[in-house]
Amino acid sequence: MRLKNLKHKDEIMTNNPYLIYNPSDYKGKYQSLFNNTNPIELEIGCGKGDFIINKALTNPNINYIGLEKYDSVIARALKKVDIDIPNLRFIREDALNIDNVFDHEISVLYLNFSDPWPKLRHHDRRLTSRIFLEKYDSIFKSKNIIIQKTDNTDLYKYSLQSFKDYGYKIKETSEDLYNSKYIVGNIPTEYETKFHNDGLSIYYVKTEK
């Protein structure tokens, strides 16, 4: 999918109080950035920010970080923050570098509607492949807790098997989130709202190691 360039994105991202510049400088020290000892939860691929912004607004005693690879996308998320949200930050970084950004300080990882990389030769790029699961080991503070939502059947099934093969236990799962008990308290992403309105099922899994 071709990304639309956002006019004034550089202006939005320059000296923005919610964007963490040089994130590797904070590796192992993110609690000092938030100036508290509250848990830190991370979304990889935060897109335009609806999910992570609303999580932060709903849970003021938890710190939230949204990581996104593309400038034009993260700038759109930053543009939405029009009130003070002290427990929210963003990082513009490639997920492949995640183990260079955090050091045993994340409590929960969210993977919402990640790129499914449908071609077999690209499966290692999936955020639930063994390559990424190995990287995540170094970012979690104690237990490894991953919560995933997707509209892609193949990615969902692949992820379940990948989690199990890597030693994760499946704690919660549904092939139709909106008709399950797990919908209580659910905060949707932009894609999720669109897919649900289009009549697509939303797959959900919470796993722990």
N, CA, C and O of each residue as an XYZ file, in Angstrom:
836
protein
N       0.839     -1.187      0.000
C       0.000      0.000      0.000
C       0.880      1.245      0.000
O       1.794      1.370      0.815
N       0.597      2.166     -0.923
C       1.396      3.385     -1.026
C       0.985      4.367      0.071
O      -0.200      4.646      0.256
N       1.967      4.882      0.789
C       1.694      5.827      1.857
C       1.586      7.233      1.292
O       2.425      7.668      0.502
N       0.538      7.936      1.709
C       0.374      9.323      1.295
C       1.285     10.210      2.129
O       1.322     10.116      3.355
N       2.015     11.069      1.441
C       2.890     11.996      2.148
C       2.047     13.051      2.870
O       1.064     13.550      2.323
N       2.432     13.375      4.070
C       1.712     14.377      4.852
C       2.434     15.708      4.771
O       3.599     15.824      5.149
N       1.730     16.703      4.277
C       2.298     18.034      4.187
C       2.606     18.554      5.586
O       1.819     18.355      6.512
N       3.720     19.202      5.739
C       4.152     19.777      7.017
C       4.531     18.707      8.051
O       4.580     19.000      9.246
N       4.797     17.485      7.611
C       5.141     16.441      8.581
C       6.423     16.789      9.351
O       6.529     16.517     10.547
N       7.393     17.392      8.654
C       8.637     17.755      9.330
C       8.389     18.801     10.415
O       8.984     18.759     11.491
N       7.518     19.716     10.111
C       7.161     20.749     11.090
C       6.477     20.133     12.306
O       6.744     20.528     13.441
N       5.605     19.175     12.069
C       4.881     18.502     13.152
C       5.851     17.727     14.040
O       5.692     17.698     15.261
N       6.848     17.104     13.431
C       7.761     16.231     14.164
C       8.918     16.972     14.833
O       9.577     16.422     15.714
N       9.165     18.200     14.427
C      10.284     18.956     14.989
C       9.946     19.504     16.369
O       8.959     20.219     16.541
N      10.775     19.162     17.347
C      10.589     19.632     18.732
C       9.216     19.298     19.300
O       8.657     20.048     20.100
N       8.686     18.159     18.868
C       7.379     17.732     19.385
C       7.575     17.076     20.750
O       8.383     16.154     20.870
N       6.852     17.531     21.791
C       7.072     16.994     23.141
C       6.673     15.533     23.307
O       7.048     14.902     24.296
N       5.922     14.989     22.362
C       5.477     13.601     22.473
C       6.345     12.634     21.666
O       6.181     11.418     21.773
N       7.253     13.161     20.872
C       8.123     12.313     20.064
C       9.477     12.163     20.746
O      10.125     13.155     21.083
N       9.901     10.913     20.946
C      11.188     10.627     21.583
C      12.273     10.616     20.508
O      12.281      9.747     19.636
N      13.164     11.560     20.574
C      14.276     11.631     19.632
C      15.438     10.791     20.175
O      15.644     10.731     21.387
N      16.186     10.153     19.294
C      17.297      9.289     19.707
C      16.849      8.306     20.801
O      17.401      8.318     21.901
N      15.856      7.457     20.505
C      15.288      6.580     21.540
C      16.286      5.638     22.196
O      16.109      5.260     23.354
N      17.337      5.252     21.469
C      18.323      4.354     22.069
C      19.034      5.006     23.252
O      19.584      4.311     24.106
N      19.025      6.345     23.306
C      19.638      7.043     24.439
C      18.892      6.777     25.741
O      19.449      6.924     26.829
N      17.630      6.386     25.620
C      16.800      6.139     26.799
C      16.716      4.649     27.154
O      16.004      4.267     28.083
N      17.432      3.831     26.425
C      17.375      2.389     26.666
C      17.660      2.075     28.130
O      18.714      2.430     28.657
N      16.715      1.411     28.776
C      16.839      1.089     30.195
C      16.477      2.226     31.121
O      16.567      2.079     32.340
N      16.061      3.374     30.563
C      15.801      4.561     31.387
C      14.470      5.235     31.062
O      14.290      6.424     31.325
N      13.542      4.473     30.492
C      12.290      5.096     30.064
C      11.416      5.567     31.228
O      10.644      6.512     31.068
N      11.522      4.936     32.381
C      10.743      5.401     33.521
C      11.160      6.807     33.931
O      10.328      7.593     34.383
N      12.430      7.126     33.779
C      12.892      8.483     34.097
C      12.323      9.491     33.104
O      12.109     10.651     33.455
N      12.081      9.066     31.882
C      11.489      9.944     30.877
C      10.065     10.334     31.278
O       9.646     11.479     31.106
N       9.326      9.346     31.823
C       7.960      9.615     32.275
C       7.927     10.187     33.694
O       6.890     10.658     34.161
N       9.074     10.138     34.369
C       9.197     10.662     35.731
C       8.276      9.936     36.712
O       7.721     10.549     37.624
N       8.122      8.625     36.516
C       7.362      7.805     37.465
C       7.792      6.346     37.298
O       8.595      6.025     36.422
N       7.256      5.477     38.139
C       7.597      4.054     38.069
C       6.420      3.213     37.574
O       6.377      2.006     37.813
N       5.485      3.832     36.901
C       4.321      3.119     36.384
C       4.729      2.160     35.261
O       5.754      2.364     34.611
N       3.934      1.126     35.037
C       4.232      0.185     33.945
C       4.269      0.907     32.596
O       3.606      1.925     32.395
N       5.054      0.357     31.694
C       5.146      0.899     30.337
C       4.624     -0.146     29.357
O       5.093     -1.284     29.343
N       3.650      0.249     28.539
C       3.098     -0.635     27.525
C       3.413     -0.057     26.147
O       3.403      1.158     25.953
N       3.691     -0.942     25.201
C       4.195     -0.545     23.884
C       3.310     -1.094     22.774
O       2.891     -2.251     22.813
N       3.030     -0.248     21.782
C       2.374     -0.709     20.563
C       3.358     -0.571     19.409
O       3.847      0.525     19.133
N       3.644     -1.665     18.745
C       4.491     -1.630     17.547
C       3.582     -1.512     16.329
O       2.690     -2.333     16.118
N       3.827     -0.473     15.531
C       2.964     -0.200     14.392
C       1.732      0.549     14.840
O       0.610      0.091     14.628
N       1.932      1.699     15.460
C       0.811      2.424     16.074
C      -0.038      3.172     15.060
O      -1.092      3.701     15.414
N       0.399      3.228     13.802
C      -0.409      3.863     12.772
C      -0.719      5.318     13.097
O       0.159      6.073     13.516
N      -1.968      5.701     12.900
C      -2.374      7.090     13.116
C      -2.717      7.397     14.565
O      -3.165      8.498     14.884
N      -2.501      6.400     15.458
C      -2.502      6.683     16.880
C      -3.774      6.532     17.669
O      -3.757      6.732     18.884
N      -4.898      6.183     17.027
C      -6.159      6.110     17.776
C      -6.063      5.195     18.986
O      -6.485      5.560     20.083
N      -5.510      4.009     18.787
C      -5.451      3.019     19.866
C      -4.596      3.519     21.021
O      -5.067      3.559     22.158
N      -3.363      3.897     20.758
C      -2.426      4.221     21.832
C      -2.822      5.515     22.544
O      -2.618      5.643     23.751
N      -3.384      6.469     21.810
C      -3.845      7.712     22.437
C      -4.990      7.432     23.385
O      -5.006      7.936     24.508
N      -5.945      6.635     22.946
C      -7.101      6.333     23.801
C      -6.748      5.417     24.960
O      -7.361      5.503     26.023
N      -5.769      4.543     24.772
C      -5.288      3.733     25.904
C      -4.703      4.646     26.976
O      -4.973      4.462     28.163
N      -3.910      5.621     26.567
C      -3.289      6.537     27.521
C      -4.331      7.384     28.240
O      -4.218      7.618     29.444
N      -5.335      7.841     27.519
C      -6.388      8.645     28.135
C      -7.229      7.829     29.113
O      -7.683      8.343     30.135
N      -7.431      6.552     28.789
C      -8.269      5.676     29.617
C      -7.533      5.181     30.852
O      -8.159      4.909     31.877
N      -6.208      5.061     30.768
C      -5.420      4.475     31.854
C      -4.277      5.412     32.250
O      -3.132      5.182     31.861
N      -4.571      6.461     33.014
C      -3.540      7.456     33.345
C      -2.406      6.932     34.215
O      -1.362      7.577     34.315
N      -2.588      5.777     34.847
C      -1.539      5.214     35.701
C      -0.651      4.207     34.969
O       0.126      3.485     35.594
N      -0.771      4.165     33.660
C       0.091      3.333     32.824
C       0.715      4.235     31.767
O       0.037      5.100     31.213
N       1.986      4.043     31.486
C       2.678      4.796     30.448
C       2.582      4.045     29.119
O       2.694      2.820     29.078
N       2.372      4.796     28.034
C       2.197      4.178     26.722
C       3.167      4.772     25.707
O       3.394      5.981     25.661
N       3.729      3.882     24.899
C       4.610      4.301     23.811
C       4.117      3.665     22.514
O       3.890      2.457     22.446
N       3.959      4.492     21.497
C       3.601      3.998     20.175
C       4.799      4.086     19.253
O       5.394      5.154     19.105
N       5.159      2.980     18.634
C       6.298      2.930     17.721
C       5.788      2.775     16.296
O       4.946      1.920     16.021
N       6.292      3.592     15.407
C       5.863      3.566     14.012
C       7.063      3.823     13.105
O       7.937      4.626     13.432
N       7.098      3.140     11.974
C       8.247      3.193     11.067
C       8.254      4.422     10.158
O       9.317      4.928      9.799
N       7.066      4.898      9.790
C       6.988      5.904      8.737
C       6.680      7.306      9.271
O       5.789      7.487     10.101
N       7.430      8.287      8.778
C       7.256      9.671      9.209
C       5.836     10.182      8.972
O       5.223     10.760      9.870
N       5.315      9.968      7.764
C       4.003     10.510      7.423
C       2.890      9.925      8.284
O       1.875     10.576      8.530
N       3.091      8.694      8.736
C       2.080      8.045      9.569
C       2.165      8.554     11.010
O       1.153      8.940     11.595
N       3.366      8.555     11.574
C       3.506      8.984     12.961
C       3.193     10.474     13.107
O       2.723     10.906     14.160
N       3.447     11.253     12.073
C       3.097     12.673     12.124
C       1.588     12.850     12.249
O       1.118     13.768     12.921
N       0.834     11.972     11.601
C      -0.628     12.030     11.722
C      -1.066     11.713     13.155
O      -2.010     12.311     13.669
N      -0.375     10.773     13.789
C      -0.684     10.446     15.180
C      -0.363     11.633     16.084
O      -1.165     12.001     16.943
N       0.798     12.222     15.890
C       1.213     13.370     16.707
C       0.239     14.535     16.549
O      -0.026     15.266     17.503
N      -0.280     14.697     15.361
C      -1.203     15.797     15.069
C      -2.505     15.656     15.864
O      -3.181     16.648     16.135
N      -2.853     14.415     16.236
C      -4.097     14.178     16.972
C      -3.989     14.524     18.460
O      -5.007     14.679     19.134
N      -2.767     14.647     18.974
C      -2.588     14.919     20.396
C      -2.736     16.419     20.622
O      -1.772     17.178     20.518
N      -3.956     16.827     20.931
C      -4.233     18.256     21.076
C      -4.542     18.660     22.517
O      -4.945     19.793     22.781
N      -4.345     17.711     23.456
C      -4.466     18.007     24.878
C      -3.261     17.385     25.585
O      -2.540     16.577     24.999
N      -3.050     17.757     26.826
C      -1.910     17.233     27.578
C      -2.152     15.776     27.961
O      -3.119     15.464     28.656
N      -1.271     14.887     27.505
C      -1.347     13.460     27.861
C       0.038     13.059     28.358
O       0.858     12.586     27.571
N       0.313     13.238     29.651
C       1.670     13.042     30.168
C       2.181     11.614     30.107
O       3.391     11.394     30.162
N       1.285     10.634     29.994
C       1.687      9.231     29.990
C       1.780      8.652     28.573
O       1.643      7.444     28.385
N       2.011      9.506     27.590
C       2.055      9.081     26.192
C       3.305      9.613     25.498
O       3.673     10.778     25.656
N       3.958      8.730     24.720
C       5.083      9.125     23.890
C       5.061      8.309     22.592
O       4.413      7.265     22.514
N       5.771      8.797     21.587
C       5.890      8.107     20.306
C       7.364      7.980     19.924
O       8.199      8.804     20.298
N       7.653      6.928     19.172
C       8.996      6.702     18.644
C       8.883      6.407     17.151
O       8.072      5.576     16.743
N       9.688      7.081     16.336
C       9.752      6.786     14.907
C      10.958      5.875     14.699
O      12.102      6.327     14.674
N      10.672      4.579     14.550
C      11.754      3.595     14.464
C      11.254      2.339     13.771
O      10.057      2.051     13.774
N      12.167      1.603     13.184
C      11.860      0.309     12.579
C      11.818     -0.741     13.675
O      12.695     -0.770     14.538
N      10.809     -1.605     13.653
C      10.660     -2.642     14.680
C      11.857     -3.586     14.729
O      12.103     -4.211     15.760
N      12.595     -3.698     13.650
C      13.783     -4.553     13.639
C      14.827     -4.093     14.657
O      15.679     -4.873     15.083
N      14.749     -2.829     15.036
C      15.719     -2.276     15.988
C      15.187     -2.237     17.417
O      15.774     -1.581     18.278
N      14.095     -2.924     17.673
C      13.425     -2.823     18.965
C      14.326     -3.207     20.135
O      14.217     -2.632     21.218
N      15.208     -4.168     19.925
C      16.094     -4.601     21.012
C      17.211     -3.601     21.279
O      17.936     -3.736     22.264
N      17.360     -2.609     20.423
C      18.320     -1.524     20.661
C      17.657     -0.305     21.307
O      18.323      0.678     21.631
N      16.331     -0.384     21.488
C      15.570      0.745     22.018
C      15.170      0.531     23.476
O      15.179      1.474     24.267
N      14.820     -0.707     23.836
C      14.355     -1.012     25.195
C      15.207     -2.113     25.832
O      15.774     -2.967     25.149
N      15.275     -2.062     27.156
C      16.021     -3.073     27.905
C      15.226     -3.476     29.138
O      15.338     -2.850     30.192
N      14.425     -4.522     29.001
C      13.667     -5.094     30.118
C      12.847     -4.042     30.863
O      12.986     -3.871     32.074
N      11.980     -3.335     30.109
C      11.160     -2.294     30.733
C       9.725     -2.221     30.212
O       8.967     -1.337     30.611
N       9.348     -3.143     29.325
C       7.996     -3.157     28.782
C       7.152     -4.225     29.492
O       7.598     -5.356     29.683
N       5.929     -3.845     29.878
C       5.027     -4.783     30.572
C       4.107     -5.522     29.617
O       3.852     -6.713     29.798
N       3.607     -4.829     28.598
C       2.696     -5.430     27.624
C       3.056     -4.907     26.238
O       3.351     -3.724     26.069
N       3.027     -5.794     25.252
C       3.276     -5.418     23.866
C       2.003     -5.637     23.053
O       1.403     -6.710     23.108
N       1.593     -4.620     22.300
C       0.411     -4.705     21.437
C       0.852     -4.763     19.977
O       1.668     -3.958     19.527
N       0.299     -5.727     19.249
C       0.534     -5.859     17.808
C      -0.828     -5.791     17.123
O      -1.525     -6.799     17.010
N      -1.195     -4.611     16.675
C      -2.530     -4.392     16.115
C      -2.480     -4.240     14.603
O      -1.901     -3.288     14.080
N      -3.096     -5.193     13.907
C      -3.252     -5.131     12.458
C      -1.918     -4.907     11.752
O      -1.781     -4.062     10.867
N      -0.952     -5.695     12.182
C       0.382     -5.647     11.583
C       0.326     -6.115     10.133
O      -0.584     -6.844      9.739
N       1.299     -5.692      9.354
C       1.411     -6.137      7.967
C       1.461     -7.666      7.950
O       2.330     -8.248      8.600
N       0.548     -8.340      7.219
C       0.521     -9.813      7.221
C       1.611    -10.460      6.380
O       1.828    -11.668      6.485
N       2.302     -9.686      5.548
C       3.348    -10.250      4.691
C       2.916    -11.621      4.147
O       3.457    -12.645      4.564
N       1.959    -11.649      3.232
C       1.340    -12.912      2.809
C       2.243    -13.887      2.065
O       2.023    -15.097      2.120
N       3.258    -13.374      1.367
C       4.117    -14.284      0.602
C       5.010    -15.083      1.551
O       5.568    -14.535      2.502
N       5.139    -16.387      1.280
C       5.900    -17.283      2.147
C       7.328    -16.790      2.368
O       7.854    -16.900      3.475
N       7.949    -16.259      1.347
C       9.344    -15.821      1.480
C       9.494    -14.604      2.393
O      10.605    -14.246      2.784
N       8.362    -13.969      2.732
C       8.392    -12.787      3.599
C       7.917    -13.073      5.026
O       7.804    -12.148      5.830
N       7.640    -14.327      5.348
C       7.067    -14.632      6.655
C       7.979    -14.238      7.820
O       7.498    -13.951      8.916
N       9.279    -14.224      7.586
C      10.197    -13.814      8.648
C      10.023    -12.342      9.015
O      10.475    -11.907     10.074
N       9.370    -11.577      8.143
C       9.136    -10.160      8.430
C       7.921     -9.944      9.324
O       7.705     -8.844      9.834
N       7.141    -10.982      9.509
C       5.965    -10.858     10.371
C       6.402    -10.573     11.814
O       7.387    -11.129     12.300
N       5.658     -9.706     12.475
C       6.035     -9.298     13.829
C       5.846    -10.397     14.865
O       6.192    -10.220     16.034
N       5.301    -11.527     14.443
C       5.197    -12.687     15.341
C       6.087    -13.835     14.889
O       5.934    -14.959     15.367
N       7.011    -13.570     13.979
C       7.969    -14.610     13.576
C       8.978    -14.830     14.698
O       9.090    -14.005     15.605
N       9.699    -15.920     14.641
C      10.691    -16.220     15.677
C      11.748    -15.125     15.777
O      12.242    -14.823     16.863
N      12.087    -14.536     14.636
C      13.087    -13.464     14.634
C      12.672    -12.339     15.575
O      13.486    -11.845     16.356
N      11.410    -11.937     15.500
C      10.927    -10.854     16.357
C      10.674    -11.333     17.785
O      10.933    -10.596     18.737
N      10.175    -12.549     17.946
C       9.935    -13.055     19.308
C      11.243    -13.096     20.096
O      11.253    -12.827     21.297
N      12.335    -13.427     19.431
C      13.644    -13.420     20.096
C      14.035    -12.008     20.522
O      14.591    -11.814     21.603
N      13.747    -11.028     19.678
C      14.046     -9.642     20.019
C      13.217     -9.170     21.203
O      13.712     -8.437     22.059
N      11.961     -9.588     21.256
C      11.071     -9.149     22.332
C      11.542     -9.632     23.700
O      11.257     -8.993     24.713
N      12.257    -10.749     23.740
C      12.721    -11.270     25.035
C      13.490    -10.224     25.827
O      13.434    -10.210     27.057
N      14.204     -9.353     25.135
C      15.042     -8.371     25.832
C      14.307     -7.086     26.186
O      14.867     -6.233     26.875
N      13.069     -6.927     25.732
C      12.361     -5.677     26.031
C      11.408     -5.812     27.217
O      11.045     -4.814     27.840
N      10.997     -7.061     27.533
C      10.008     -7.244     28.595
C      10.642     -7.139     29.977
O      11.761     -7.598     30.207
N       9.898     -6.524     30.884
C      10.389     -6.315     32.241
C      10.370     -7.597     33.053
O      11.338     -7.906     33.748
N       9.279     -8.344     32.971
C       9.177     -9.615     33.704
C       8.539    -10.645     32.783
O       9.241    -11.293     32.006
N       7.216    -10.809     32.858
C       6.546    -11.726     31.946
C       6.483    -11.129     30.547
O       6.380     -9.914     30.373
N       6.546    -12.013     29.554
C       6.325    -11.598     28.165
C       4.828    -11.671     27.903
O       4.266    -12.766     27.867
N       4.178    -10.545     27.720
C       2.746    -10.507     27.430
C       2.538     -9.797     26.104
O       2.890     -8.627     25.956
N       1.964    -10.511     25.139
C       1.690     -9.950     23.820
C       0.202    -10.054     23.536
O      -0.400    -11.114     23.710
N      -0.388     -8.948     23.097
C      -1.794     -8.924     22.702
C      -1.853     -8.533     21.237
O      -1.333     -7.491     20.838
N      -2.490     -9.377     20.443
C      -2.530     -9.180     18.994
C      -3.966     -9.124     18.501
O      -4.830     -9.874     18.955
N      -4.201     -8.204     17.548
C      -5.469     -8.172     16.822
C      -5.158     -8.095     15.334
O      -4.226     -7.403     14.924
N      -5.934     -8.804     14.530
C      -5.729     -8.797     13.089
C      -7.029     -9.190     12.390
O      -7.901     -9.828     12.981
N      -7.138     -8.803     11.138
C      -8.259     -9.253     10.316
C      -7.825    -10.378      9.394
O      -8.634    -10.902      8.628
N      -6.549    -10.756      9.461
C      -5.975    -11.703      8.513
C      -5.943    -13.115      9.102
O      -5.238    -13.365     10.080
N      -6.695    -14.021      8.517
C      -6.810    -15.387      9.036
C      -5.464    -16.096      9.059
O      -5.111    -16.736     10.049
N      -4.717    -15.985      7.975
C      -3.427    -16.673      7.894
C      -2.453    -16.150      8.935
O      -1.750    -16.938      9.567
N      -2.396    -14.836      9.129
C      -1.494    -14.275     10.128
C      -1.900    -14.717     11.529
O      -1.043    -15.008     12.363
N      -3.185    -14.767     11.786
C      -3.680    -15.210     13.093
C      -3.236    -16.647     13.374
O      -2.688    -16.927     14.440
N      -3.467    -17.552     12.433
C      -3.105    -18.960     12.627
C      -1.588    -19.129     12.721
O      -1.091    -19.898     13.544
N      -0.870    -18.415     11.881
C       0.593    -18.442     11.923
C       1.091    -17.991     13.290
O       1.983    -18.611     13.869
N       0.510    -16.907     13.804
C       0.945    -16.349     15.081
C       0.687    -17.305     16.224
O       1.544    -17.480     17.090
N      -0.484    -17.931     16.241
C      -0.790    -18.909     17.290
C       0.281    -19.992     17.335
O       0.773    -20.342     18.408
N       0.641    -20.520     16.167
C       1.641    -21.589     16.118
C       3.021    -21.070     16.492
O       3.776    -21.742     17.194
N       3.345    -19.872     16.021
C       4.642    -19.279     16.327
C       4.789    -19.041     17.828
O       5.840    -19.321     18.404
N       3.743    -18.527     18.456
C       3.763    -18.319     19.908
C       3.999    -19.640     20.643
O       4.844    -19.723     21.535
N       3.253    -20.652     20.263
C       3.357    -21.956     20.930
C       4.741    -22.564     20.735
O       5.324    -23.107     21.674
N       5.263    -22.471     19.518
C       6.584    -23.035     19.227
C       7.677    -22.350     20.037
O       8.708    -22.953     20.334
N       7.448    -21.091     20.392
C       8.449    -20.324     21.118
C       8.258    -20.400     22.637
O       9.020    -19.795     23.392
N       7.255    -21.132     23.074
C       7.074    -21.339     24.504
C       6.034    -20.463     25.158
O       5.896    -20.475     26.381
N       5.295    -19.699     24.364
C       4.207    -18.889     24.913
C       2.988    -19.770     25.198
O       2.782    -20.798     24.552
N       2.190    -19.349     26.173
C       0.909    -19.985     26.455
C      -0.204    -19.052     25.998
O      -0.175    -17.854     26.280
N      -1.173    -19.601     25.298
C      -2.299    -18.815     24.821
C      -3.288    -18.656     25.970
O      -3.882    -19.631     26.428
N      -3.458    -17.423     26.427
C      -4.333    -17.137     27.568
C      -5.759    -16.808     27.132
O      -6.722    -17.200     27.790
N      -5.884    -16.092     26.026
C      -7.197    -15.708     25.511
C      -7.122    -15.711     23.990
O      -6.102    -15.341     23.409
N      -8.193    -16.125     23.360
C      -8.210    -16.087     21.904
C      -9.635    -16.113     21.385
O     -10.516    -16.724     21.991
N      -9.855    -15.452     20.272
C     -11.168    -15.442     19.632
C     -11.004    -15.190     18.143
O     -10.169    -14.390     17.721
N     -11.803    -15.876     17.367
C     -11.822    -15.646     15.926
C     -12.880    -14.619     15.542
O     -13.055    -14.310     14.364
N     -13.582    -14.094     16.541
C     -14.604    -13.070     16.298
C     -14.701    -12.202     17.546
O     -15.612    -12.360     18.359
N     -13.759    -11.291     17.685
C     -13.630    -10.486     18.891
C     -14.931     -9.797     19.275
O     -15.281     -9.743     20.454
N     -15.650     -9.269     18.285
C     -16.831     -8.451     18.586
C     -18.027     -9.275     19.035
O     -19.032     -8.721     19.480
N     -17.927    -10.583     18.922
C     -18.963    -11.464     19.458
C     -18.382    -12.378     20.528
O     -18.799    -13.528     20.669
N     -17.411    -11.854     21.281
C     -16.785    -12.625     22.348
C     -16.779    -11.794     23.631
O     -17.045    -10.593     23.614
N     -16.473    -12.457     24.730
C     -16.405    -11.754     26.016
C     -15.233    -10.796     26.091
O     -15.200     -9.923     26.959
N     -14.272    -10.945     25.195
C     -13.066    -10.111     25.234
C     -13.302     -8.713     24.664
O     -12.413     -7.864     24.719
N     -14.488     -8.470     24.120
C     -14.790     -7.160     23.558
C     -14.943     -6.107     24.657
O     -14.820     -4.912     24.390
N     -15.210     -6.544     25.890
C     -15.380     -5.605     27.004
C     -14.073     -4.830     27.218
O     -13.015     -5.429     27.414
N     -14.153     -3.518     27.180
C     -12.979     -2.680     27.373
C     -12.089     -2.550     26.155
O     -11.044     -1.902     26.220
N     -12.486     -3.159     25.033
C     -11.661     -3.094     23.821
C     -11.587     -1.670     23.278
O     -12.598     -0.971     23.209
N     -10.406     -1.252     22.902
C     -10.191      0.037     22.244
C      -9.771     -0.241     20.808
O      -8.743     -0.878     20.580
N     -10.549      0.226     19.835
C     -10.254     -0.095     18.436
C      -9.182      0.801     17.819
O      -8.945      1.925     18.260
N      -8.551      0.262     16.788
C      -7.646      1.055     15.954
C      -8.458      1.622     14.790
O      -9.638      1.306     14.639
N      -7.825      2.459     13.971
C      -8.507      3.003     12.796
C      -8.897      1.875     11.839
O     -10.028      1.827     11.356
N      -7.950      0.965     11.569
C      -8.235     -0.158     10.679
C      -9.334     -1.042     11.251
O     -10.219     -1.495     10.527
N      -9.270     -1.282     12.543
C     -10.250     -2.164     13.185
C     -11.668     -1.642     12.990
O     -12.572     -2.406     12.651
N     -11.863     -0.359     13.202
C     -13.192      0.232     13.030
C     -13.680      0.058     11.605
O     -14.836     -0.296     11.374
N     -12.788      0.310     10.643
C     -13.158      0.162      9.239
C     -13.490     -1.285      8.904
O     -14.509     -1.561      8.270
N     -12.622     -2.223      9.334
C     -12.840     -3.632      9.013
C     -14.124     -4.150      9.651
O     -14.886     -4.882      9.020
N     -14.360     -3.765     10.904
C     -15.576     -4.215     11.591
C     -16.816     -3.661     10.899
O     -17.801     -4.378     10.722
N     -16.774     -2.395     10.511
C     -17.919     -1.793      9.815
C     -18.152     -2.435      8.460
O     -19.271     -2.431      7.946
N     -17.082     -2.990      7.880
C     -17.202     -3.691      6.592
C     -17.676     -5.133      6.764
O     -17.847     -5.853      5.780
N     -17.889     -5.557      8.014
C     -18.400     -6.892      8.275
C     -17.341     -7.962      8.429
O     -17.667     -9.149      8.449
N     -16.071     -7.568      8.539
C     -15.004     -8.549      8.693
C     -14.859     -8.969     10.154
O     -15.083     -8.169     11.063
N     -14.484    -10.220     10.369
C     -14.210    -10.700     11.723
C     -12.846    -10.206     12.176
O     -11.914    -10.109     11.377
N     -12.735     -9.898     13.446
C     -11.483     -9.461     14.032
C     -10.946    -10.590     14.900
O     -11.617    -11.047     15.826
N      -9.735    -11.036     14.596
C      -9.083    -12.091     15.371
C      -8.320    -11.468     16.538
O      -7.749    -10.383     16.427
N      -8.329    -12.177     17.641
C      -7.722    -11.646     18.878
C      -6.974    -12.756     19.613
O      -7.453    -13.888     19.689
N      -5.806    -12.431     20.150
C      -5.076    -13.396     20.963
C      -4.270    -12.657     22.025
O      -3.652    -11.629     21.751
N      -4.287    -13.192     23.229
C      -3.419    -12.731     24.302
C      -2.562    -13.922     24.728
O      -3.077    -14.990     25.062
N      -1.261    -13.717     24.708
C      -0.344    -14.819     24.993
C       0.706    -14.373     25.999
O       0.999    -13.184     26.126
N       1.268    -15.342     26.711
C       2.165    -15.012     27.828
C       3.262    -16.047     27.950
O       3.046    -17.234     27.709
N       4.451    -15.580     28.330
C       5.573    -16.496     28.559
C       6.352    -16.056     29.798
O       7.338    -16.694     30.167
